[in-house]
Amino acid sequence: MYLREIGVHTPVSLLTFEAEKSKDDKHADMVIDSETPALQVAPAPFKTLEDLARDASTCRLCSLADTRNQVVFGVGNPQADLMFIGEAPGQEEDLKGEPFIGRAGQLLDRMLHALKLDREKVYIMNTIKCRPPNNRDPRPDEVQACSLWFDQQLDMVQPKMICLLGRVAAQTILQTDAPLGSLRGRWHDYQGIPVWVTYHPAYLLRSPRQKEKSWQDMRQLQRRFQALISSE
Ligand code: URA
């Protein structure tokens, strides 16, 4: 069992999870201990991703709530084995409430398609759920506040593998300042889940010559993912 403190100034103090859960009973033992009457949370034992998305949709835990149009929760298969995590919603995502739907998202769809995957088979989310003004990088306090949703979402989906898209997602999730170049091409670990790092599709749109390297990354991800799935 582990406890994760959400932060001294945030209204929700502690979340408690059983660490080892099977895919089937993974929602069963989550307990949310909220001290904040203003924060609406669904009753713990039967909480679904949909409930969590509804709770998150009115979040005001950081100042991005003042400038966002919509909370961009996540999209895809709630039981996905493979999860993609990007940086933060952009303008189009903020307007529509869905991650990766702009030009970068369309490229991500094509990358998934090349791997015989699509949005219904994987799960896609971002390190934070609200668009930072002018698409600046998420600030540590915003990431910290948003971990309330991020941690529960990850815990509910329980992917077997994670692919981090771009430097900001990689540095944020892996808690490192290392450049993207040194994070690509080797496996990392996040809470026991194997993590792969590749270019952000928005970067590939700006630097199309890197698409070949991105494709190599995706093939390696696919190989290990297939091996993992077929060994079960
Ligand atoms: N870039 C991201 O990192 N995430 C999105 O959802 C859209 C663009």
Residues whose N, C-alpha, C, O or C-beta is under 5 A from the ligand:
A	BS01	URA	G86 E87 A88 P89 G90 E93 P99 F100 A104 N126
